[in-house]
Amino acid sequence: MAAKVFLSFGEQIYQTLKERILNNYYPPGTMLQIEKLAEEMGVSSTPVRETLVRLNSVGLVNMVRNRGAMVSAIDEKMVRDVWEFRAILEQCVAREAVPRIDPKDLHRLRDRIEYHLANPSNFELYQEIDQELHELLRDRAENDLVREALRNLVEHARRVRYFAESMPPDENILVEVSKEHLLIVDALLSGKVDDVLRTLEAHLVHGRDRTLKALSKLSQPPVVDVASSAPEIPKHRSRKVR
C-alpha cells in the first residue's frame, strides 16, 4: 500500500495555484489579488501572501506592490533560456542514466510510445509518456541539486509549451514528438552514450523550435484580474494524497 502524505493547508494552496499557472488557467499577465484569493479560499491573507512569495521565488509570478502578484510573461527569450538550460541539465543527467535505467522500464515505455503512435489522438497518453521519459532520465541523477533544478525547469517548460499550444493539439506534431521519444528510448537501450546525447539534443532543439513557431502565432492576453469562476480550492483542512 502506498504511503499516505498529509499536505498542510499552506501547501495545498501553493500546489493548487502553481498547477493553475502551469496549466495556463491563469495565463501570463493575470493579476492574482491577495484579498480576492483569500476570500475565495476562506482564509486570511497571510497564507495566500506566503504562497505568492514562494511562486515568485520560482519565477512563476512577479510581485506587484500593494496589489498582489502578476503571472509572469512568456516570450521568445524565456523559451530560448528554458530550452538552453534544459539541454545543459538533461544531457548531464542522461550520461548518468544510461547504465542505471532498467531495460524493463525502457521496453515498457517503448510499448506505450508505439501504442500512442497507433492512437495519436490520445493527448493524455502523449502527456504521460513525455513526462515519464524525462523523469526516467532526471531521477537517475546523483546530484540532488541538479534533480531539483531540472524538476523546476521542466515545470516552466510545460507552462510555456501548453501556452504556445493552446490551440487544439496537432496530431502530426504529436506523432513527430513520439517518434523522437522512440529514438531516445532506442538509444538508451543500445547503451551508447553518444547516441543518447545526440537524439536527446535533437529532440530538445526541435521542441524549442516547435514552441517558438507556435508562440509566434499567438498574442499574449491583456492584464486581467483573477476570474471569479475559478475552479474550487479546498477549504481549510488537511488532505490525504496516496
HELIX and SHEET records of a PDB file:
HELIX    1   1 PHE A    9  LEU A   22  1                                  14    
HELIX    2   2 ILE A   34  MET A   41  1                                   8    
HELIX    3   3 SER A   45  SER A   57  1                                  13    
HELIX    4   4 GLU A   76  ALA A   97  1                                  22    
HELIX    5   5 PRO A  103  ALA A  118  1                                  16    
HELIX    6   6 PHE A  123  ARG A  138  1                                  16    
HELIX    7   7 ASP A  144  ALA A  164  1                                  21    
HELIX    8   8 GLU A  171  SER A  190  1                                  20    
HELIX    9   9 VAL A  193  SER A  216  1                                  24    
SHEET    1   A 2 VAL A   5  LEU A   7  0                                        
SHEET    2   A 2 ARG A 239  VAL A 241 -1                                        
SHEET    1   B 4 VAL A  61  VAL A  64  0                                        
SHEET    2   B 4 GLY A  68  VAL A  71 -1                                        
SHEET    3   B 4 THR A  30  GLN A  33 -1                                        
SHEET    4   B 4 VAL A 224  ASP A 225  1                                        
END                                                                             
